[in-house]
Amino acid sequence: MGRKSLGLEAKDKDALVFEDSPTGIAAGKAAGCKGCGRASSHTAEQIILAEPDWIVEDLNSVVVVGMEGAMVVLEFRNSLVEN
């Protein structure tokens, strides 16, 4: 439902959610998005169990490095976990 309200089709696999809760990460992954978790209100161990694609210390670790058409290209620096 959230993807649809943003105008994203189910086939669009390049959507990314940023979350600091395991349930938020799980919801994003269930919607077919990639997930970037941040251990702040939950422990790193709890975030890891939600299986995000990346875990970062903070959002300063995520840098926009360019554009490819309508897509934003990100670089993850100081990633704690990358799946």
Biopython code that builds the backbone (N, CA, C, O; Angstrom):
import numpy as np
from Bio.PDB.StructureBuilder import StructureBuilder

atoms = [
    (1, "MET", "N", (0.823, -1.185, 0.000)),
    (1, "MET", "CA", (0.000, 0.000, 0.000)),
    (1, "MET", "C", (0.873, 1.257, 0.000)),
    (1, "MET", "O", (0.592, 2.189, -0.753)),
    (2, "GLY", "N", (1.918, 1.307, 0.820)),
    (2, "GLY", "CA", (2.804, 2.462, 0.863)),
    (2, "GLY", "C", (3.506, 2.701, -0.456)),
    (2, "GLY", "O", (3.645, 3.843, -0.894)),
    (3, "ARG", "N", (3.951, 1.627, -1.092)),
    (3, "ARG", "CA", (4.617, 1.756, -2.396)),
    (3, "ARG", "C", (3.659, 2.357, -3.412)),
    (3, "ARG", "O", (4.048, 3.212, -4.209)),
    (4, "LYS", "N", (2.410, 1.913, -3.385)),
    (4, "LYS", "CA", (1.420, 2.397, -4.345)),
    (4, "LYS", "C", (1.163, 3.890, -4.140)),
    (4, "LYS", "O", (1.042, 4.638, -5.111)),
    (5, "SER", "N", (1.079, 4.323, -2.890)),
    (5, "SER", "CA", (0.827, 5.741, -2.621)),
    (5, "SER", "C", (1.992, 6.618, -3.066)),
    (5, "SER", "O", (1.817, 7.815, -3.294)),
    (6, "LEU", "N", (3.180, 6.030, -3.191)),
    (6, "LEU", "CA", (4.352, 6.756, -3.691)),
    (6, "LEU", "C", (4.502, 6.652, -5.198)),
    (6, "LEU", "O", (5.419, 7.233, -5.779)),
    (7, "GLY", "N", (3.598, 5.906, -5.832)),
    (7, "GLY", "CA", (3.669, 5.744, -7.280)),
    (7, "GLY", "C", (4.656, 4.687, -7.721)),
    (7, "GLY", "O", (5.080, 4.678, -8.877)),
    (8, "LEU", "N", (5.035, 3.783, -6.807)),
    (8, "LEU", "CA", (5.977, 2.713, -7.137)),
    (8, "LEU", "C", (5.213, 1.441, -7.454)),
    (8, "LEU", "O", (4.287, 1.068, -6.734)),
    (9, "GLU", "N", (5.594, 0.790, -8.515)),
    (9, "GLU", "CA", (4.973, -0.475, -8.897)),
    (9, "GLU", "C", (5.618, -1.613, -8.114)),
    (9, "GLU", "O", (6.738, -1.480, -7.621)),
    (10, "ALA", "N", (4.914, -2.719, -8.005)),
    (10, "ALA", "CA", (5.442, -3.892, -7.300)),
    (10, "ALA", "C", (6.712, -4.404, -7.955)),
    (10, "ALA", "O", (7.558, -4.999, -7.288)),
    (11, "LYS", "N", (6.855, -4.176, -9.261)),
    (11, "LYS", "CA", (8.043, -4.659, -9.960)),
    (11, "LYS", "C", (9.259, -3.762, -9.728)),
    (11, "LYS", "O", (10.379, -4.155, -10.054)),
    (12, "ASP", "N", (9.061, -2.568, -9.174)),
    (12, "ASP", "CA", (10.177, -1.664, -8.898)),
    (12, "ASP", "C", (10.944, -2.190, -7.691)),
    (12, "ASP", "O", (10.479, -2.079, -6.556)),
    (13, "LYS", "N", (12.105, -2.757, -7.934)),
    (13, "LYS", "CA", (12.874, -3.376, -6.850)),
    (13, "LYS", "C", (13.954, -2.453, -6.296)),
    (13, "LYS", "O", (14.732, -2.863, -5.434)),
    (14, "ASP", "N", (14.011, -1.223, -6.776)),
    (14, "ASP", "CA", (15.078, -0.331, -6.351)),
    (14, "ASP", "C", (14.632, 0.685, -5.311)),
    (14, "ASP", "O", (15.247, 1.743, -5.177)),
    (15, "ALA", "N", (13.576, 0.380, -4.577)),
    (15, "ALA", "CA", (13.132, 1.249, -3.490)),
    (15, "ALA", "C", (13.899, 0.874, -2.226)),
    (15, "ALA", "O", (14.199, -0.298, -1.994)),
    (16, "LEU", "N", (14.211, 1.873, -1.420)),
    (16, "LEU", "CA", (15.004, 1.662, -0.212)),
    (16, "LEU", "C", (14.311, 2.321, 0.964)),
    (16, "LEU", "O", (13.905, 3.480, 0.880)),
    (17, "VAL", "N", (14.175, 1.592, 2.059)),
    (17, "VAL", "CA", (13.637, 2.168, 3.290)),
    (17, "VAL", "C", (14.773, 2.335, 4.290)),
    (17, "VAL", "O", (15.660, 1.487, 4.388)),
    (18, "PHE", "N", (14.734, 3.434, 5.027)),
    (18, "PHE", "CA", (15.663, 3.683, 6.122)),
    (18, "PHE", "C", (14.864, 3.535, 7.402)),
    (18, "PHE", "O", (13.848, 4.205, 7.584)),
    (19, "GLU", "N", (15.321, 2.654, 8.300)),
    (19, "GLU", "CA", (14.568, 2.367, 9.514)),
    (19, "GLU", "C", (15.504, 2.153, 10.690)),
    (19, "GLU", "O", (16.649, 1.733, 10.526)),
    (20, "ASP", "N", (14.990, 2.454, 11.891)),
    (20, "ASP", "CA", (15.754, 2.154, 13.098)),
    (20, "ASP", "C", (15.029, 1.140, 13.978)),
    (20, "ASP", "O", (15.416, 0.920, 15.125)),
    (21, "SER", "N", (13.975, 0.523, 13.438)),
    (21, "SER", "CA", (13.274, -0.505, 14.210)),
    (21, "SER", "C", (13.171, -1.794, 13.403)),
    (21, "SER", "O", (12.982, -1.758, 12.187)),
    (22, "PRO", "N", (13.295, -2.924, 14.075)),
    (22, "PRO", "CA", (13.179, -4.205, 13.379)),
    (22, "PRO", "C", (11.845, -4.367, 12.656)),
    (22, "PRO", "O", (11.812, -4.913, 11.553)),
    (23, "THR", "N", (10.740, -3.905, 13.253)),
    (23, "THR", "CA", (9.443, -4.050, 12.588)),
    (23, "THR", "C", (9.355, -3.177, 11.342)),
    (23, "THR", "O", (8.747, -3.579, 10.350)),
    (24, "GLY", "N", (9.948, -2.001, 11.378)),
    (24, "GLY", "CA", (9.968, -1.139, 10.196)),
    (24, "GLY", "C", (10.785, -1.741, 9.075)),
    (24, "GLY", "O", (10.395, -1.679, 7.909)),
    (25, "ILE", "N", (11.924, -2.327, 9.429)),
    (25, "ILE", "CA", (12.766, -2.993, 8.429)),
    (25, "ILE", "C", (12.005, -4.162, 7.815)),
    (25, "ILE", "O", (11.991, -4.335, 6.596)),
    (26, "ALA", "N", (11.372, -4.964, 8.671)),
    (26, "ALA", "CA", (10.615, -6.126, 8.186)),
    (26, "ALA", "C", (9.468, -5.693, 7.275)),
    (26, "ALA", "O", (9.204, -6.350, 6.268)),
    (27, "ALA", "N", (8.788, -4.605, 7.610)),
    (27, "ALA", "CA", (7.684, -4.114, 6.781)),
    (27, "ALA", "C", (8.191, -3.661, 5.418)),
    (27, "ALA", "O", (7.574, -3.951, 4.393)),
    (28, "GLY", "N", (9.305, -2.956, 5.407)),
    (28, "GLY", "CA", (9.885, -2.523, 4.138)),
    (28, "GLY", "C", (10.314, -3.695, 3.280)),
    (28, "GLY", "O", (10.077, -3.707, 2.072)),
    (29, "LYS", "N", (10.942, -4.674, 3.895)),
    (29, "LYS", "CA", (11.374, -5.864, 3.159)),
    (29, "LYS", "C", (10.161, -6.640, 2.635)),
    (29, "LYS", "O", (10.191, -7.157, 1.519)),
    (30, "ALA", "N", (9.094, -6.722, 3.439)),
    (30, "ALA", "CA", (7.881, -7.416, 3.004)),
    (30, "ALA", "C", (7.235, -6.712, 1.812)),
    (30, "ALA", "O", (6.561, -7.346, 1.000)),
    (31, "ALA", "N", (7.443, -5.404, 1.714)),
    (31, "ALA", "CA", (6.901, -4.634, 0.591)),
    (31, "ALA", "C", (7.787, -4.738, -0.644)),
    (31, "ALA", "O", (7.481, -4.163, -1.689)),
    (32, "GLY", "N", (8.891, -5.478, -0.516)),
    (32, "GLY", "CA", (9.775, -5.667, -1.661)),
    (32, "GLY", "C", (10.873, -4.633, -1.778)),
    (32, "GLY", "O", (11.544, -4.551, -2.807)),
    (33, "CYS", "N", (11.065, -3.843, -0.734)),
    (33, "CYS", "CA", (12.108, -2.815, -0.749)),
    (33, "CYS", "C", (13.401, -3.363, -0.161)),
    (33, "CYS", "O", (13.397, -4.359, 0.562)),
    (34, "LYS", "N", (14.492, -2.705, -0.477)),
    (34, "LYS", "CA", (15.742, -2.962, 0.220)),
    (34, "LYS", "C", (15.682, -2.170, 1.517)),
    (34, "LYS", "O", (14.959, -1.179, 1.612)),
    (35, "GLY", "N", (16.443, -2.609, 2.516)),
    (35, "GLY", "CA", (16.372, -1.948, 3.811)),
    (35, "GLY", "C", (17.725, -1.547, 4.345)),
    (35, "GLY", "O", (18.696, -2.298, 4.257)),
    (36, "CYS", "N", (17.774, -0.348, 4.903)),
    (36, "CYS", "CA", (18.968, 0.137, 5.587)),
    (36, "CYS", "C", (18.573, 0.384, 7.033)),
    (36, "CYS", "O", (17.712, 1.216, 7.318)),
    (37, "GLY", "N", (19.203, -0.343, 7.937)),
    (37, "GLY", "CA", (18.887, -0.224, 9.349)),
    (37, "GLY", "C", (19.918, 0.596, 10.090)),
    (37, "GLY", "O", (21.085, 0.669, 9.702)),
    (38, "ARG", "N", (19.459, 1.211, 11.165)),
    (38, "ARG", "CA", (20.340, 2.003, 12.021)),
    (38, "ARG", "C", (20.050, 1.596, 13.456)),
    (38, "ARG", "O", (18.903, 1.624, 13.903)),
    (39, "ALA", "N", (21.093, 1.222, 14.167)),
    (39, "ALA", "CA", (20.930, 0.825, 15.564)),
    (39, "ALA", "C", (20.914, 2.085, 16.427)),
    (39, "ALA", "O", (21.959, 2.672, 16.707)),
    (40, "SER", "N", (19.727, 2.488, 16.838)),
    (40, "SER", "CA", (19.619, 3.650, 17.724)),
    (40, "SER", "C", (18.671, 3.320, 18.874)),
    (40, "SER", "O", (19.093, 3.258, 20.029)),
    (41, "SER", "N", (17.403, 3.109, 18.565)),
    (41, "SER", "CA", (16.437, 2.778, 19.608)),
    (41, "SER", "C", (16.416, 1.281, 19.919)),
    (41, "SER", "O", (15.788, 0.851, 20.886)),
    (42, "HIS", "N", (17.106, 0.491, 19.092)),
    (42, "HIS", "CA", (17.228, -0.956, 19.293)),
    (42, "HIS", "C", (18.705, -1.326, 19.198)),
    (42, "HIS", "O", (19.506, -0.580, 18.635)),
    (43, "THR", "N", (19.053, -2.470, 19.746)),
    (43, "THR", "CA", (20.448, -2.906, 19.690)),
    (43, "THR", "C", (20.804, -3.364, 18.280)),
    (43, "THR", "O", (19.928, -3.684, 17.476)),
    (44, "ALA", "N", (22.092, -3.389, 17.996)),
    (44, "ALA", "CA", (22.558, -3.874, 16.694)),
    (44, "ALA", "C", (22.102, -5.312, 16.476)),
    (44, "ALA", "O", (21.754, -5.690, 15.358)),
    (45, "GLU", "N", (22.104, -6.113, 17.538)),
    (45, "GLU", "CA", (21.677, -7.504, 17.426)),
    (45, "GLU", "C", (20.208, -7.599, 17.004)),
    (45, "GLU", "O", (19.852, -8.447, 16.186)),
    (46, "GLN", "N", (19.362, -6.738, 17.554)),
    (46, "GLN", "CA", (17.946, -6.729, 17.180)),
    (46, "GLN", "C", (17.771, -6.293, 15.725)),
    (46, "GLN", "O", (16.941, -6.845, 15.003)),
    (47, "ILE", "N", (18.544, -5.314, 15.304)),
    (47, "ILE", "CA", (18.475, -4.834, 13.919)),
    (47, "ILE", "C", (18.943, -5.929, 12.964)),
    (47, "ILE", "O", (18.329, -6.138, 11.918)),
    (48, "ILE", "N", (20.018, -6.627, 13.309)),
    (48, "ILE", "CA", (20.551, -7.700, 12.461)),
    (48, "ILE", "C", (19.499, -8.787, 12.234)),
    (48, "ILE", "O", (19.395, -9.324, 11.131)),
    (49, "LEU", "N", (18.722, -9.115, 13.265)),
    (49, "LEU", "CA", (17.692, -10.154, 13.141)),
    (49, "LEU", "C", (16.621, -9.793, 12.111)),
    (49, "LEU", "O", (15.963, -10.684, 11.575)),
    (50, "ALA", "N", (16.435, -8.500, 11.827)),
    (50, "ALA", "CA", (15.448, -8.069, 10.829)),
    (50, "ALA", "C", (15.989, -8.212, 9.407)),
    (50, "ALA", "O", (15.250, -8.009, 8.443)),
    (51, "GLU", "N", (17.254, -8.555, 9.269)),
    (51, "GLU", "CA", (17.915, -8.814, 7.989)),
    (51, "GLU", "C", (17.871, -7.646, 6.998)),
    (51, "GLU", "O", (17.468, -7.825, 5.848)),
    (52, "PRO", "N", (18.286, -6.442, 7.442)),
    (52, "PRO", "CA", (18.382, -5.345, 6.480)),
    (52, "PRO", "C", (19.535, -5.601, 5.516)),
    (52, "PRO", "O", (20.421, -6.410, 5.796)),
    (53, "ASP", "N", (19.519, -4.917, 4.393)),
    (53, "ASP", "CA", (20.601, -5.065, 3.417)),
    (53, "ASP", "C", (21.871, -4.369, 3.897)),
    (53, "ASP", "O", (22.979, -4.797, 3.575)),
    (54, "TRP", "N", (21.707, -3.300, 4.665)),
    (54, "TRP", "CA", (22.830, -2.574, 5.248)),
    (54, "TRP", "C", (22.454, -2.158, 6.655)),
    (54, "TRP", "O", (21.278, -1.958, 6.961)),
    (55, "ILE", "N", (23.458, -2.027, 7.511)),
    (55, "ILE", "CA", (23.295, -1.395, 8.816)),
    (55, "ILE", "C", (24.378, -0.333, 8.908)),
    (55, "ILE", "O", (25.556, -0.609, 8.684)),
    (56, "VAL", "N", (23.964, 0.886, 9.239)),
    (56, "VAL", "CA", (24.904, 1.996, 9.331)),
    (56, "VAL", "C", (24.849, 2.600, 10.726)),
    (56, "VAL", "O", (23.871, 2.441, 11.458)),
    (57, "GLU", "N", (25.932, 3.303, 11.077)),
    (57, "GLU", "CA", (25.975, 3.976, 12.375)),
    (57, "GLU", "C", (24.968, 5.112, 12.435)),
    (57, "GLU", "O", (24.250, 5.271, 13.422)),
    (58, "ASP", "N", (24.923, 5.901, 11.367)),
    (58, "ASP", "CA", (23.992, 7.023, 11.282)),
    (58, "ASP", "C", (23.813, 7.385, 9.813)),
    (58, "ASP", "O", (24.479, 6.817, 8.948)),
    (59, "LEU", "N", (22.928, 8.315, 9.531)),
    (59, "LEU", "CA", (22.647, 8.649, 8.140)),
    (59, "LEU", "C", (23.772, 9.433, 7.477)),
    (59, "LEU", "O", (23.750, 9.620, 6.260)),
    (60, "ASN", "N", (24.752, 9.894, 8.243)),
    (60, "ASN", "CA", (25.946, 10.490, 7.640)),
    (60, "ASN", "C", (26.746, 9.445, 6.877)),
    (60, "ASN", "O", (27.602, 9.790, 6.062)),
    (61, "SER", "N", (26.476, 8.172, 7.135)),
    (61, "SER", "CA", (27.157, 7.076, 6.443)),
    (61, "SER", "C", (26.571, 6.800, 5.065)),
    (61, "SER", "O", (27.120, 6.000, 4.308)),
    (62, "VAL", "N", (25.456, 7.457, 4.730)),
    (62, "VAL", "CA", (24.796, 7.273, 3.435)),
    (62, "VAL", "C", (24.983, 8.554, 2.627)),
    (62, "VAL", "O", (24.529, 9.626, 3.027)),
    (63, "VAL", "N", (25.660, 8.427, 1.484)),
    (63, "VAL", "CA", (26.013, 9.601, 0.691)),
    (63, "VAL", "C", (25.437, 9.466, -0.712)),
    (63, "VAL", "O", (25.576, 8.426, -1.355)),
    (64, "VAL", "N", (24.789, 10.531, -1.178)),
    (64, "VAL", "CA", (24.325, 10.572, -2.567)),
    (64, "VAL", "C", (25.535, 10.885, -3.432)),
    (64, "VAL", "O", (26.177, 11.922, -3.266)),
    (65, "VAL", "N", (25.846, 9.973, -4.365)),
    (65, "VAL", "CA", (27.024, 10.165, -5.224)),
    (65, "VAL", "C", (26.659, 10.491, -6.663)),
    (65, "VAL", "O", (27.542, 10.765, -7.476)),
    (66, "GLY", "N", (25.373, 10.466, -6.989)),
    (66, "GLY", "CA", (24.995, 10.808, -8.351)),
    (66, "GLY", "C", (23.576, 10.418, -8.670)),
    (66, "GLY", "O", (22.803, 9.997, -7.809)),
    (67, "MET", "N", (23.259, 10.572, -9.942)),
    (67, "MET", "CA", (21.942, 10.223, -10.466)),
    (67, "MET", "C", (22.133, 9.393, -11.719)),
    (67, "MET", "O", (23.055, 9.635, -12.498)),
    (68, "GLU", "N", (21.268, 8.418, -11.912)),
    (68, "GLU", "CA", (21.208, 7.626, -13.142)),
    (68, "GLU", "C", (19.767, 7.674, -13.611)),
    (68, "GLU", "O", (18.933, 6.886, -13.165)),
    (69, "GLY", "N", (19.479, 8.596, -14.507)),
    (69, "GLY", "CA", (18.096, 8.807, -14.919)),
    (69, "GLY", "C", (17.315, 9.352, -13.745)),
    (69, "GLY", "O", (17.682, 10.378, -13.172)),
    (70, "ALA", "N", (16.238, 8.671, -13.380)),
    (70, "ALA", "CA", (15.414, 9.091, -12.245)),
    (70, "ALA", "C", (15.863, 8.452, -10.936)),
    (70, "ALA", "O", (15.240, 8.667, -9.896)),
    (71, "MET", "N", (16.940, 7.667, -10.979)),
    (71, "MET", "CA", (17.399, 6.958, -9.789)),
    (71, "MET", "C", (18.539, 7.700, -9.109)),
    (71, "MET", "O", (19.425, 8.248, -9.764)),
    (72, "VAL", "N", (18.499, 7.706, -7.784)),
    (72, "VAL", "CA", (19.571, 8.277, -6.978)),
    (72, "VAL", "C", (20.585, 7.172, -6.707)),
    (72, "VAL", "O", (20.205, 6.057, -6.349)),
    (73, "VAL", "N", (21.863, 7.471, -6.872)),
    (73, "VAL", "CA", (22.926, 6.502, -6.601)),
    (73, "VAL", "C", (23.502, 6.826, -5.224)),
    (73, "VAL", "O", (23.943, 7.946, -4.967)),
    (74, "LEU", "N", (23.490, 5.825, -4.348)),
    (74, "LEU", "CA", (23.973, 6.005, -2.981)),
    (74, "LEU", "C", (25.254, 5.228, -2.755)),
    (74, "LEU", "O", (25.508, 4.210, -3.399)),
    (75, "GLU", "N", (26.048, 5.724, -1.836)),
    (75, "GLU", "CA", (27.229, 5.000, -1.364)),
    (75, "GLU", "C", (27.083, 4.857, 0.144)),
    (75, "GLU", "O", (26.769, 5.819, 0.845)),
    (76, "PHE", "N", (27.313, 3.646, 0.631)),
    (76, "PHE", "CA", (27.231, 3.384, 2.062)),
    (76, "PHE", "C", (28.646, 3.341, 2.613)),
    (76, "PHE", "O", (29.430, 2.458, 2.266)),
    (77, "ARG", "N", (28.964, 4.289, 3.465)),
    (77, "ARG", "CA", (30.290, 4.363, 4.085)),
    (77, "ARG", "C", (30.168, 3.912, 5.530)),
    (77, "ARG", "O", (29.149, 4.139, 6.182)),
    (78, "ASN", "N", (31.203, 3.281, 6.013)),
    (78, "ASN", "CA", (31.224, 2.806, 7.399)),
    (78, "ASN", "C", (30.045, 1.888, 7.705)),
    (78, "ASN", "O", (29.495, 1.915, 8.805)),
    (79, "SER", "N", (29.665, 1.081, 6.724)),
    (79, "SER", "CA", (28.559, 0.148, 6.911)),
    (79, "SER", "C", (28.953, -0.903, 7.943)),
    (79, "SER", "O", (30.031, -1.493, 7.857)),
    (80, "LEU", "N", (28.085, -1.132, 8.907)),
    (80, "LEU", "CA", (28.360, -2.143, 9.923)),
    (80, "LEU", "C", (28.081, -3.534, 9.390)),
    (80, "LEU", "O", (28.768, -4.491, 9.748)),
    (81, "VAL", "N", (27.064, -3.652, 8.528)),
    (81, "VAL", "CA", (26.697, -4.923, 7.909)),
    (81, "VAL", "C", (26.225, -4.632, 6.502)),
    (81, "VAL", "O", (25.493, -3.669, 6.274)),
    (82, "GLU", "N", (26.643, -5.467, 5.549)),
    (82, "GLU", "CA", (26.144, -5.348, 4.186)),
    (82, "GLU", "C", (25.828, -6.737, 3.682)),
    (82, "GLU", "O", (26.712, -7.590, 3.607)),
    (83, "ASN", "N", (24.564, -6.972, 3.334)),
    (83, "ASN", "CA", (24.130, -8.283, 2.838)),
    (83, "ASN", "C", (24.013, -8.270, 1.340)),
    (83, "ASN", "O", (23.659, -9.285, 0.739)),
]
sb = StructureBuilder()
sb.init_structure("model")
sb.init_model(0)
sb.init_chain("A")
sb.init_seg("    ")
for serial, (resi, resn, name, xyz) in enumerate(atoms, 1):
    if name == "N":
        sb.init_residue(resn, " ", resi, " ")
    sb.init_atom(name, np.array(xyz, "f"), 0.0, 1.0, " ", f" {name:<3s}", serial, name[0])
structure = sb.get_structure()
